[in-house]
């Protein structure tokens, strides 16, 4: 029989990032949290927490955290079916989800907010590149994710959301300085580009399609969709932006497309754990409705 007080302590440490914050969240002392996790590690026979700043979970620890998340969802369903069952008042269930930053900055955040306004949840959002969010599902860190792959993670369902349309844009000043003679290998090798982080392959993919070869791009790294747009308007570099984020700037002329009519459409998918849960089902309905309105549908 699993010790759910210890499992809750483990989940709190991983979620909060430290024993002290986990203790505050659970209304116990840090030594009590440490003791619960030590007992759980003795029971399981391996380390569950990677001590650090912040603390993380080992592979086994992540699997146990996912188990806790699923149990909480099942408990919520049980209380809904048996309202006379004793419980500790109005409890909000942590709901961990992974999403790419551009979706979060555009269509996903309103859908999440609408869902969380009425659902008894505390959203825990992990941000990663759409080609890597599925790893969060596979590790058991989250229960649902916006991904760039249709291939289902184990124990998950996958649904197409549509495609996010990206445009390669820059300020008129940067275009005049670097692309006066056109956009090609020579000018792209010289002009500074913008990338979100080392996982961001959008600029390279757009260039590969345009030039039919790999081009080594000089790049600035800016891990924020809003800063990405601000830097582009200021002339810091060119980059691929969600159409929704730059539409106003294209309309007022503060940004222009490098090559007109060359969008890059990135298909997105919604994957969720196959746990029977009205909370996951409710979030899924909001996500699918928002994606249907905001993304390119084919």
LUMZADO-757088 format. One record per residue (C-alpha): residue number from 1; residue in one letter; x, y, z. Coordinates in Angstrom, 2 decimals. Layout:
<site><n>NUM</n><res>A</res><x>X</x><y>Y</y><z>Z</z></site>
...
END
This chain:
<site><n>1</n><res>X</res><x>0.00</x><y>0.00</y><z>0.00</z></site>
<site><n>2</n><res>X</res><x>1.43</x><y>3.37</y><z>-1.05</z></site>
<site><n>3</n><res>X</res><x>1.94</x><y>6.05</y><z>1.60</z></site>
<site><n>4</n><res>X</res><x>0.03</x><y>8.97</y><z>0.08</z></site>
<site><n>5</n><res>X</res><x>1.21</x><y>11.48</y><z>2.68</z></site>
<site><n>6</n><res>X</res><x>4.77</x><y>10.75</y><z>1.55</z></site>
<site><n>7</n><res>X</res><x>3.75</x><y>10.81</y><z>-2.11</z></site>
<site><n>8</n><res>X</res><x>2.12</x><y>14.21</y><z>-1.60</z></site>
<site><n>9</n><res>X</res><x>5.35</x><y>15.44</y><z>-0.01</z></site>
<site><n>10</n><res>X</res><x>7.34</x><y>14.22</y><z>-3.01</z></site>
<site><n>11</n><res>X</res><x>4.97</x><y>15.91</y><z>-5.45</z></site>
<site><n>12</n><res>X</res><x>5.12</x><y>19.14</y><z>-3.46</z></site>
<site><n>13</n><res>X</res><x>8.94</x><y>19.22</y><z>-3.44</z></site>
<site><n>14</n><res>X</res><x>9.09</x><y>18.67</y><z>-7.20</z></site>
<site><n>15</n><res>X</res><x>6.32</x><y>21.19</y><z>-7.86</z></site>
<site><n>16</n><res>X</res><x>7.63</x><y>23.89</y><z>-5.49</z></site>
<site><n>17</n><res>X</res><x>11.33</x><y>23.29</y><z>-6.13</z></site>
<site><n>18</n><res>X</res><x>12.46</x><y>23.11</y><z>-2.50</z></site>
<site><n>19</n><res>X</res><x>11.74</x><y>21.35</y><z>0.79</z></site>
<site><n>20</n><res>X</res><x>11.00</x><y>24.67</y><z>2.50</z></site>
<site><n>21</n><res>X</res><x>8.37</x><y>25.81</y><z>-0.01</z></site>
<site><n>22</n><res>X</res><x>6.87</x><y>22.31</y><z>-0.08</z></site>
<site><n>23</n><res>X</res><x>6.56</x><y>22.43</y><z>3.72</z></site>
<site><n>24</n><res>X</res><x>4.74</x><y>25.76</y><z>3.54</z></site>
<site><n>25</n><res>X</res><x>2.37</x><y>24.41</y><z>0.89</z></site>
<site><n>26</n><res>X</res><x>1.61</x><y>21.32</y><z>3.02</z></site>
<site><n>27</n><res>X</res><x>1.49</x><y>23.25</y><z>6.32</z></site>
<site><n>28</n><res>X</res><x>4.14</x><y>21.06</y><z>7.91</z></site>
<site><n>29</n><res>X</res><x>7.79</x><y>21.52</y><z>8.84</z></site>
<site><n>30</n><res>X</res><x>10.67</x><y>20.99</y><z>6.34</z></site>
<site><n>31</n><res>X</res><x>11.96</x><y>18.17</y><z>8.53</z></site>
<site><n>32</n><res>X</res><x>8.60</x><y>16.43</y><z>8.24</z></site>
<site><n>33</n><res>X</res><x>8.77</x><y>16.70</y><z>4.44</z></site>
<site><n>34</n><res>X</res><x>12.34</x><y>15.36</y><z>4.48</z></site>
<site><n>35</n><res>X</res><x>11.35</x><y>12.45</y><z>6.71</z></site>
<site><n>36</n><res>X</res><x>8.38</x><y>11.51</y><z>4.52</z></site>
<site><n>37</n><res>X</res><x>10.52</x><y>11.46</y><z>1.40</z></site>
<site><n>38</n><res>X</res><x>13.28</x><y>9.50</y><z>3.12</z></site>
<site><n>39</n><res>X</res><x>10.73</x><y>6.86</y><z>4.18</z></site>
<site><n>40</n><res>X</res><x>9.34</x><y>6.72</y><z>0.66</z></site>
<site><n>41</n><res>X</res><x>12.82</x><y>6.32</y><z>-0.82</z></site>
<site><n>42</n><res>X</res><x>13.49</x><y>3.47</y><z>1.62</z></site>
<site><n>43</n><res>X</res><x>10.21</x><y>1.84</y><z>0.60</z></site>
<site><n>44</n><res>X</res><x>10.90</x><y>2.18</y><z>-3.13</z></site>
<site><n>45</n><res>X</res><x>14.60</x><y>1.38</y><z>-2.82</z></site>
<site><n>46</n><res>X</res><x>16.03</x><y>4.28</y><z>-4.80</z></site>
<site><n>47</n><res>X</res><x>16.47</x><y>8.06</y><z>-4.79</z></site>
<site><n>48</n><res>X</res><x>13.38</x><y>10.04</y><z>-5.80</z></site>
<site><n>49</n><res>X</res><x>14.53</x><y>13.65</y><z>-5.48</z></site>
<site><n>50</n><res>X</res><x>17.53</x><y>15.34</y><z>-7.06</z></site>
<site><n>51</n><res>X</res><x>18.59</x><y>17.82</y><z>-4.39</z></site>
<site><n>52</n><res>X</res><x>19.44</x><y>21.19</y><z>-5.88</z></site>
<site><n>53</n><res>X</res><x>18.14</x><y>24.67</y><z>-6.59</z></site>
<site><n>54</n><res>X</res><x>15.52</x><y>23.91</y><z>-7.67</z></site>
<site><n>55</n><res>X</res><x>14.99</x><y>20.32</y><z>-6.57</z></site>
<site><n>56</n><res>X</res><x>13.94</x><y>17.91</y><z>-9.29</z></site>
<site><n>57</n><res>X</res><x>12.78</x><y>14.33</y><z>-9.57</z></site>
<site><n>58</n><res>X</res><x>14.60</x><y>11.21</y><z>-10.65</z></site>
<site><n>59</n><res>X</res><x>12.96</x><y>9.06</y><z>-13.32</z></site>
<site><n>60</n><res>X</res><x>11.25</x><y>6.97</y><z>-10.64</z></site>
<site><n>61</n><res>X</res><x>10.28</x><y>10.13</y><z>-8.78</z></site>
<site><n>62</n><res>X</res><x>8.63</x><y>11.54</y><z>-11.91</z></site>
<site><n>63</n><res>X</res><x>6.61</x><y>8.36</y><z>-12.35</z></site>
<site><n>64</n><res>X</res><x>5.40</x><y>8.59</y><z>-8.77</z></site>
<site><n>65</n><res>X</res><x>4.51</x><y>12.27</y><z>-9.22</z></site>
<site><n>66</n><res>X</res><x>2.44</x><y>11.35</y><z>-12.27</z></site>
<site><n>67</n><res>X</res><x>0.73</x><y>8.66</y><z>-10.18</z></site>
<site><n>68</n><res>X</res><x>-0.14</x><y>11.30</y><z>-7.56</z></site>
<site><n>69</n><res>X</res><x>-1.57</x><y>13.61</y><z>-10.24</z></site>
<site><n>70</n><res>X</res><x>-3.75</x><y>10.81</y><z>-11.60</z></site>
<site><n>71</n><res>X</res><x>-4.95</x><y>9.83</y><z>-8.12</z></site>
<site><n>72</n><res>X</res><x>-5.97</x><y>13.43</y><z>-7.43</z></site>
<site><n>73</n><res>X</res><x>-8.00</x><y>13.50</y><z>-10.63</z></site>
<site><n>74</n><res>X</res><x>-9.68</x><y>10.22</y><z>-9.69</z></site>
<site><n>75</n><res>X</res><x>-10.43</x><y>11.55</y><z>-6.21</z></site>
<site><n>76</n><res>X</res><x>-12.05</x><y>14.62</y><z>-7.76</z></site>
<site><n>77</n><res>X</res><x>-14.27</x><y>12.36</y><z>-9.86</z></site>
<site><n>78</n><res>X</res><x>-15.17</x><y>10.30</y><z>-6.80</z></site>
<site><n>79</n><res>X</res><x>-16.18</x><y>13.35</y><z>-4.79</z></site>
<site><n>80</n><res>X</res><x>-18.34</x><y>14.45</y><z>-7.71</z></site>
<site><n>81</n><res>X</res><x>-20.13</x><y>11.11</y><z>-7.76</z></site>
<site><n>82</n><res>X</res><x>-20.32</x><y>10.80</y><z>-3.97</z></site>
<site><n>83</n><res>X</res><x>-20.86</x><y>14.34</y><z>-2.65</z></site>
<site><n>84</n><res>X</res><x>-21.41</x><y>13.08</y><z>0.91</z></site>
<site><n>85</n><res>X</res><x>-17.91</x><y>11.60</y><z>1.01</z></site>
<site><n>86</n><res>X</res><x>-15.83</x><y>13.38</y><z>3.64</z></site>
<site><n>87</n><res>X</res><x>-13.05</x><y>15.57</y><z>2.29</z></site>
<site><n>88</n><res>X</res><x>-11.08</x><y>18.66</y><z>3.28</z></site>
<site><n>89</n><res>X</res><x>-13.35</x><y>21.32</y><z>1.84</z></site>
<site><n>90</n><res>X</res><x>-12.82</x><y>22.89</y><z>-1.57</z></site>
<site><n>91</n><res>X</res><x>-9.59</x><y>21.34</y><z>-2.81</z></site>
<site><n>92</n><res>X</res><x>-7.95</x><y>22.54</y><z>-6.02</z></site>
<site><n>93</n><res>X</res><x>-6.23</x><y>19.84</y><z>-8.03</z></site>
<site><n>94</n><res>X</res><x>-2.80</x><y>20.58</y><z>-9.56</z></site>
<site><n>95</n><res>X</res><x>-3.00</x><y>20.03</y><z>-13.32</z></site>
<site><n>96</n><res>X</res><x>0.46</x><y>19.94</y><z>-14.99</z></site>
<site><n>97</n><res>X</res><x>0.54</x><y>20.77</y><z>-18.71</z></site>
<site><n>98</n><res>X</res><x>3.39</x><y>21.41</y><z>-21.17</z></site>
<site><n>99</n><res>X</res><x>3.01</x><y>23.93</y><z>-24.01</z></site>
<site><n>100</n><res>X</res><x>5.24</x><y>25.78</y><z>-26.44</z></site>
<site><n>101</n><res>X</res><x>5.86</x><y>29.46</y><z>-25.65</z></site>
<site><n>102</n><res>X</res><x>4.28</x><y>30.83</y><z>-28.84</z></site>
<site><n>103</n><res>X</res><x>1.01</x><y>28.99</y><z>-28.21</z></site>
<site><n>104</n><res>X</res><x>1.02</x><y>30.16</y><z>-24.60</z></site>
<site><n>105</n><res>X</res><x>1.54</x><y>33.76</y><z>-25.73</z></site>
<site><n>106</n><res>X</res><x>-1.31</x><y>33.65</y><z>-28.24</z></site>
<site><n>107</n><res>X</res><x>-4.27</x><y>31.23</y><z>-28.24</z></site>
<site><n>108</n><res>X</res><x>-3.57</x><y>28.83</y><z>-25.36</z></site>
<site><n>109</n><res>X</res><x>-3.53</x><y>31.24</y><z>-22.40</z></site>
<site><n>110</n><res>X</res><x>-7.14</x><y>32.48</y><z>-22.95</z></site>
<site><n>111</n><res>X</res><x>-8.38</x><y>28.89</y><z>-23.26</z></site>
<site><n>112</n><res>X</res><x>-6.56</x><y>27.91</y><z>-20.09</z></site>
<site><n>113</n><res>X</res><x>-7.93</x><y>30.96</y><z>-18.24</z></site>
<site><n>114</n><res>X</res><x>-11.52</x><y>30.20</y><z>-19.27</z></site>
<site><n>115</n><res>X</res><x>-11.15</x><y>26.64</y><z>-18.03</z></site>
<site><n>116</n><res>X</res><x>-9.44</x><y>27.55</y><z>-14.75</z></site>
<site><n>117</n><res>X</res><x>-12.00</x><y>30.27</y><z>-13.94</z></site>
<site><n>118</n><res>X</res><x>-14.62</x><y>27.65</y><z>-13.06</z></site>
<site><n>119</n><res>X</res><x>-12.67</x><y>24.40</y><z>-12.56</z></site>
<site><n>120</n><res>X</res><x>-11.17</x><y>23.46</y><z>-9.16</z></site>
<site><n>121</n><res>X</res><x>-7.61</x><y>23.33</y><z>-10.50</z></site>
<site><n>122</n><res>X</res><x>-4.23</x><y>24.95</y><z>-10.10</z></site>
<site><n>123</n><res>X</res><x>-2.58</x><y>25.01</y><z>-13.53</z></site>
<site><n>124</n><res>X</res><x>1.13</x><y>24.12</y><z>-13.57</z></site>
<site><n>125</n><res>X</res><x>2.49</x><y>25.11</y><z>-16.99</z></site>
<site><n>126</n><res>X</res><x>5.84</x><y>23.88</y><z>-18.30</z></site>
<site><n>127</n><res>X</res><x>7.17</x><y>25.74</y><z>-21.37</z></site>
<site><n>128</n><res>X</res><x>9.28</x><y>24.02</y><z>-24.00</z></site>
<site><n>129</n><res>X</res><x>9.70</x><y>23.83</y><z>-27.76</z></site>
<site><n>130</n><res>X</res><x>6.77</x><y>22.08</y><z>-29.46</z></site>
<site><n>131</n><res>X</res><x>9.15</x><y>19.36</y><z>-30.67</z></site>
<site><n>132</n><res>X</res><x>10.13</x><y>18.59</y><z>-27.07</z></site>
<site><n>133</n><res>X</res><x>6.93</x><y>18.94</y><z>-25.02</z></site>
<site><n>134</n><res>X</res><x>6.11</x><y>15.28</y><z>-25.70</z></site>
<site><n>135</n><res>X</res><x>9.18</x><y>14.41</y><z>-23.64</z></site>
<site><n>136</n><res>X</res><x>7.41</x><y>15.91</y><z>-20.62</z></site>
<site><n>137</n><res>X</res><x>4.52</x><y>13.48</y><z>-21.21</z></site>
<site><n>138</n><res>X</res><x>6.82</x><y>10.51</y><z>-21.64</z></site>
<site><n>139</n><res>X</res><x>8.65</x><y>11.34</y><z>-18.41</z></site>
<site><n>140</n><res>X</res><x>5.36</x><y>11.57</y><z>-16.52</z></site>
<site><n>141</n><res>X</res><x>5.96</x><y>15.21</y><z>-15.53</z></site>
<site><n>142</n><res>X</res><x>2.71</x><y>16.45</y><z>-17.10</z></site>
<site><n>143</n><res>X</res><x>-0.70</x><y>14.99</y><z>-17.89</z></site>
<site><n>144</n><res>X</res><x>-1.29</x><y>16.86</y><z>-21.16</z></site>
<site><n>145</n><res>X</res><x>0.73</x><y>18.82</y><z>-23.72</z></site>
<site><n>146</n><res>X</res><x>0.63</x><y>20.81</y><z>-26.93</z></site>
<site><n>147</n><res>X</res><x>3.15</x><y>18.98</y><z>-29.10</z></site>
<site><n>148</n><res>X</res><x>4.60</x><y>19.14</y><z>-32.57</z></site>
<site><n>149</n><res>X</res><x>4.22</x><y>15.42</y><z>-33.16</z></site>
<site><n>150</n><res>X</res><x>1.15</x><y>13.29</y><z>-33.81</z></site>
<site><n>151</n><res>X</res><x>2.87</x><y>10.17</y><z>-32.47</z></site>
<site><n>152</n><res>X</res><x>1.20</x><y>9.31</y><z>-29.20</z></site>
<site><n>153</n><res>X</res><x>3.22</x><y>9.17</y><z>-26.03</z></site>
<site><n>154</n><res>X</res><x>2.62</x><y>5.93</y><z>-24.11</z></site>
<site><n>155</n><res>X</res><x>-0.72</x><y>5.99</y><z>-22.32</z></site>
<site><n>156</n><res>X</res><x>-1.89</x><y>9.14</y><z>-24.12</z></site>
<site><n>157</n><res>X</res><x>-4.40</x><y>10.16</y><z>-26.77</z></site>
<site><n>158</n><res>X</res><x>-3.44</x><y>12.54</y><z>-29.59</z></site>
<site><n>159</n><res>X</res><x>-5.67</x><y>14.99</y><z>-31.49</z></site>
<site><n>160</n><res>X</res><x>-4.74</x><y>17.44</y><z>-34.26</z></site>
<site><n>161</n><res>X</res><x>-5.15</x><y>21.11</y><z>-33.34</z></site>
<site><n>162</n><res>X</res><x>-4.26</x><y>22.80</y><z>-36.63</z></site>
<site><n>163</n><res>X</res><x>-1.11</x><y>24.64</y><z>-37.66</z></site>
<site><n>164</n><res>X</res><x>0.48</x><y>27.76</y><z>-36.22</z></site>
<site><n>165</n><res>X</res><x>1.47</x><y>30.09</y><z>-39.05</z></site>
<site><n>166</n><res>X</res><x>4.87</x><y>31.79</y><z>-38.78</z></site>
<site><n>167</n><res>X</res><x>6.13</x><y>34.68</y><z>-40.90</z></site>
<site><n>168</n><res>X</res><x>9.76</x><y>35.65</y><z>-41.50</z></site>
<site><n>169</n><res>X</res><x>9.86</x><y>39.38</y><z>-40.73</z></site>
<site><n>170</n><res>X</res><x>12.26</x><y>42.20</y><z>-39.93</z></site>
<site><n>171</n><res>X</res><x>12.24</x><y>45.95</y><z>-39.50</z></site>
<site><n>172</n><res>X</res><x>12.41</x><y>48.07</y><z>-42.69</z></site>
<site><n>173</n><res>X</res><x>15.78</x><y>49.41</y><z>-41.52</z></site>
<site><n>174</n><res>X</res><x>17.30</x><y>45.94</y><z>-41.16</z></site>
<site><n>175</n><res>X</res><x>15.91</x><y>44.90</y><z>-44.55</z></site>
<site><n>176</n><res>X</res><x>17.44</x><y>47.98</y><z>-46.19</z></site>
<site><n>177</n><res>X</res><x>20.79</x><y>47.31</y><z>-44.52</z></site>
<site><n>178</n><res>X</res><x>21.15</x><y>43.58</y><z>-45.15</z></site>
<site><n>179</n><res>X</res><x>18.65</x><y>42.55</y><z>-47.82</z></site>
<site><n>180</n><res>X</res><x>18.68</x><y>45.43</y><z>-50.31</z></site>
<site><n>181</n><res>X</res><x>19.90</x><y>43.02</y><z>-53.02</z></site>
<site><n>182</n><res>X</res><x>17.50</x><y>40.24</y><z>-52.03</z></site>
<site><n>183</n><res>X</res><x>17.25</x><y>37.36</y><z>-49.59</z></site>
<site><n>184</n><res>X</res><x>19.75</x><y>34.62</y><z>-50.30</z></site>
<site><n>185</n><res>X</res><x>22.64</x><y>32.65</y><z>-48.87</z></site>
<site><n>186</n><res>X</res><x>25.04</x><y>35.62</y><z>-48.82</z></site>
<site><n>187</n><res>X</res><x>22.65</x><y>38.05</y><z>-47.14</z></site>
<site><n>188</n><res>X</res><x>21.34</x><y>35.46</y><z>-44.65</z></site>
<site><n>189</n><res>X</res><x>24.91</x><y>34.59</y><z>-43.67</z></site>
<site><n>190</n><res>X</res><x>25.55</x><y>38.25</y><z>-42.92</z></site>
<site><n>191</n><res>X</res><x>22.29</x><y>39.38</y><z>-41.31</z></site>
<site><n>192</n><res>X</res><x>21.68</x><y>38.76</y><z>-37.59</z></site>
<site><n>193</n><res>X</res><x>18.74</x><y>36.45</y><z>-36.87</z></site>
<site><n>194</n><res>X</res><x>16.69</x><y>35.86</y><z>-33.74</z></site>
<site><n>195</n><res>X</res><x>16.12</x><y>32.45</y><z>-32.13</z></site>
<site><n>196</n><res>X</res><x>14.11</x><y>31.56</y><z>-29.04</z></site>
<site><n>197</n><res>X</res><x>16.69</x><y>29.10</y><z>-27.66</z></site>
<site><n>198</n><res>X</res><x>19.03</x><y>26.36</y><z>-28.84</z></site>
<site><n>199</n><res>X</res><x>16.04</x><y>24.10</y><z>-29.59</z></site>
<site><n>200</n><res>X</res><x>14.48</x><y>26.65</y><z>-31.96</z></site>
<site><n>201</n><res>X</res><x>14.80</x><y>25.31</y><z>-35.52</z></site>
<site><n>202</n><res>X</res><x>12.15</x><y>27.50</y><z>-37.21</z></site>
<site><n>203</n><res>X</res><x>14.56</x><y>29.97</y><z>-38.79</z></site>
<site><n>204</n><res>X</res><x>16.78</x><y>27.15</y><z>-40.06</z></site>
<site><n>205</n><res>X</res><x>13.75</x><y>25.30</y><z>-41.50</z></site>
<site><n>206</n><res>X</res><x>12.51</x><y>28.42</y><z>-43.31</z></site>
<site><n>207</n><res>X</res><x>15.99</x><y>29.10</y><z>-44.74</z></site>
<site><n>208</n><res>X</res><x>16.41</x><y>25.46</y><z>-45.80</z></site>
<site><n>209</n><res>X</res><x>13.12</x><y>25.63</y><z>-47.72</z></site>
<site><n>210</n><res>X</res><x>14.04</x><y>28.96</y><z>-49.32</z></site>
<site><n>211</n><res>X</res><x>17.67</x><y>28.23</y><z>-50.24</z></site>
<site><n>212</n><res>X</res><x>17.51</x><y>24.41</y><z>-50.56</z></site>
<site><n>213</n><res>X</res><x>20.61</x><y>24.08</y><z>-48.40</z></site>
<site><n>214</n><res>X</res><x>21.81</x><y>24.59</y><z>-44.87</z></site>
<site><n>215</n><res>X</res><x>22.95</x><y>28.11</y><z>-44.06</z></site>
<site><n>216</n><res>X</res><x>24.84</x><y>28.93</y><z>-40.87</z></site>
<site><n>217</n><res>X</res><x>22.95</x><y>31.87</y><z>-39.40</z></site>
<site><n>218</n><res>X</res><x>24.39</x><y>34.43</y><z>-36.97</z></site>
<site><n>219</n><res>X</res><x>21.83</x><y>34.63</y><z>-34.19</z></site>
<site><n>220</n><res>X</res><x>20.73</x><y>36.40</y><z>-31.05</z></site>
<site><n>221</n><res>X</res><x>18.97</x><y>34.24</y><z>-28.42</z></site>
<site><n>222</n><res>X</res><x>15.81</x><y>35.70</y><z>-26.88</z></site>
<site><n>223</n><res>X</res><x>13.65</x><y>33.25</y><z>-24.87</z></site>
<site><n>224</n><res>X</res><x>10.48</x><y>35.36</y><z>-24.83</z></site>
<site><n>225</n><res>X</res><x>7.85</x><y>35.73</y><z>-27.58</z></site>
<site><n>226</n><res>X</res><x>7.15</x><y>39.33</y><z>-26.60</z></site>
<site><n>227</n><res>X</res><x>10.86</x><y>40.26</y><z>-26.45</z></site>
<site><n>228</n><res>X</res><x>11.27</x><y>38.49</y><z>-29.81</z></site>
<site><n>229</n><res>X</res><x>8.80</x><y>40.91</y><z>-31.42</z></site>
<site><n>230</n><res>X</res><x>10.20</x><y>43.95</y><z>-29.60</z></site>
<site><n>231</n><res>X</res><x>13.73</x><y>43.12</y><z>-30.75</z></site>
<site><n>232</n><res>X</res><x>12.57</x><y>42.65</y><z>-34.35</z></site>
<site><n>233</n><res>X</res><x>10.80</x><y>46.02</y><z>-34.39</z></site>
<site><n>234</n><res>X</res><x>13.96</x><y>47.63</y><z>-32.96</z></site>
<site><n>235</n><res>X</res><x>16.01</x><y>46.17</y><z>-35.83</z></site>
<site><n>236</n><res>X</res><x>18.04</x><y>43.70</y><z>-33.76</z></site>
<site><n>237</n><res>X</res><x>17.49</x><y>40.83</y><z>-36.20</z></site>
<site><n>238</n><res>X</res><x>15.04</x><y>38.94</y><z>-38.39</z></site>
<site><n>239</n><res>X</res><x>13.08</x><y>35.91</y><z>-37.29</z></site>
<site><n>240</n><res>X</res><x>10.02</x><y>33.68</y><z>-37.57</z></site>
<site><n>241</n><res>X</res><x>7.07</x><y>35.03</y><z>-35.56</z></site>
<site><n>242</n><res>X</res><x>3.51</x><y>33.77</y><z>-35.03</z></site>
<site><n>243</n><res>X</res><x>1.34</x><y>35.71</y><z>-37.47</z></site>
<site><n>244</n><res>X</res><x>-0.99</x><y>36.76</y><z>-34.64</z></site>
<site><n>245</n><res>X</res><x>1.84</x><y>38.47</y><z>-32.73</z></site>
<site><n>246</n><res>X</res><x>3.11</x><y>40.55</y><z>-35.67</z></site>
<site><n>247</n><res>X</res><x>-0.11</x><y>41.30</y><z>-37.59</z></site>
<site><n>248</n><res>X</res><x>-0.38</x><y>44.80</y><z>-36.12</z></site>
<site><n>249</n><res>X</res><x>3.25</x><y>45.61</y><z>-36.87</z></site>
<site><n>250</n><res>X</res><x>2.89</x><y>44.40</y><z>-40.45</z></site>
<site><n>251</n><res>X</res><x>-0.20</x><y>46.60</y><z>-40.81</z></site>
<site><n>252</n><res>X</res><x>1.55</x><y>49.74</y><z>-39.56</z></site>
<site><n>253</n><res>X</res><x>4.78</x><y>49.04</y><z>-41.44</z></site>
<site><n>254</n><res>X</res><x>7.08</x><y>48.66</y><z>-38.42</z></site>
<site><n>255</n><res>X</res><x>7.79</x><y>45.12</y><z>-39.66</z></site>
<site><n>256</n><res>X</res><x>7.87</x><y>43.68</y><z>-43.18</z></site>
<site><n>257</n><res>X</res><x>8.09</x><y>40.15</y><z>-44.54</z></site>
<site><n>258</n><res>X</res><x>11.53</x><y>39.16</y><z>-45.82</z></site>
<site><n>259</n><res>X</res><x>9.96</x><y>37.23</y><z>-48.69</z></site>
<site><n>260</n><res>X</res><x>6.22</x><y>37.78</y><z>-49.16</z></site>
<site><n>261</n><res>X</res><x>3.92</x><y>34.75</y><z>-49.23</z></site>
<site><n>262</n><res>X</res><x>6.42</x><y>32.32</y><z>-47.68</z></site>
<site><n>263</n><res>X</res><x>4.75</x><y>31.35</y><z>-44.39</z></site>
<site><n>264</n><res>X</res><x>5.92</x><y>28.37</y><z>-42.37</z></site>
<site><n>265</n><res>X</res><x>3.00</x><y>26.36</y><z>-40.97</z></site>
<site><n>266</n><res>X</res><x>3.83</x><y>24.21</y><z>-37.94</z></site>
<site><n>267</n><res>X</res><x>1.24</x><y>21.49</y><z>-37.14</z></site>
<site><n>268</n><res>X</res><x>0.32</x><y>21.16</y><z>-33.47</z></site>
<site><n>269</n><res>X</res><x>-1.35</x><y>18.33</y><z>-31.55</z></site>
<site><n>270</n><res>X</res><x>-3.01</x><y>17.95</y><z>-28.17</z></site>
<site><n>271</n><res>X</res><x>-1.92</x><y>14.90</y><z>-26.23</z></site>
<site><n>272</n><res>X</res><x>-3.40</x><y>13.93</y><z>-22.87</z></site>
<site><n>273</n><res>X</res><x>-3.14</x><y>11.01</y><z>-20.48</z></site>
<site><n>274</n><res>X</res><x>-5.88</x><y>8.44</y><z>-20.91</z></site>
<site><n>275</n><res>X</res><x>-7.13</x><y>9.05</y><z>-17.38</z></site>
<site><n>276</n><res>X</res><x>-10.91</x><y>9.27</y><z>-17.15</z></site>
<site><n>277</n><res>X</res><x>-11.37</x><y>12.76</y><z>-15.76</z></site>
<site><n>278</n><res>X</res><x>-13.96</x><y>15.48</y><z>-16.23</z></site>
<site><n>279</n><res>X</res><x>-11.22</x><y>18.04</y><z>-15.50</z></site>
<site><n>280</n><res>X</res><x>-8.99</x><y>16.83</y><z>-18.33</z></site>
<site><n>281</n><res>X</res><x>-12.04</x><y>16.56</y><z>-20.58</z></site>
<site><n>282</n><res>X</res><x>-13.03</x><y>20.14</y><z>-19.75</z></site>
<site><n>283</n><res>X</res><x>-9.56</x><y>21.48</y><z>-20.47</z></site>
<site><n>284</n><res>X</res><x>-9.49</x><y>19.52</y><z>-23.72</z></site>
<site><n>285</n><res>X</res><x>-12.78</x><y>21.07</y><z>-24.87</z></site>
<site><n>286</n><res>X</res><x>-11.45</x><y>24.59</y><z>-24.26</z></site>
<site><n>287</n><res>X</res><x>-8.14</x><y>23.82</y><z>-25.98</z></site>
<site><n>288</n><res>X</res><x>-9.78</x><y>22.30</y><z>-29.07</z></site>
<site><n>289</n><res>X</res><x>-12.24</x><y>25.18</y><z>-29.39</z></site>
<site><n>290</n><res>X</res><x>-9.51</x><y>27.82</y><z>-29.08</z></site>
<site><n>291</n><res>X</res><x>-7.24</x><y>26.03</y><z>-31.54</z></site>
<site><n>292</n><res>X</res><x>-10.07</x><y>25.68</y><z>-34.06</z></site>
<site><n>293</n><res>X</res><x>-10.55</x><y>29.46</y><z>-34.05</z></site>
<site><n>294</n><res>X</res><x>-6.89</x><y>30.55</y><z>-33.92</z></site>
<site><n>295</n><res>X</res><x>-4.85</x><y>28.00</y><z>-35.90</z></site>
<site><n>296</n><res>X</res><x>-4.76</x><y>27.23</y><z>-39.61</z></site>
<site><n>297</n><res>X</res><x>-7.18</x><y>24.38</y><z>-40.29</z></site>
<site><n>298</n><res>X</res><x>-6.69</x><y>22.09</y><z>-43.30</z></site>
END
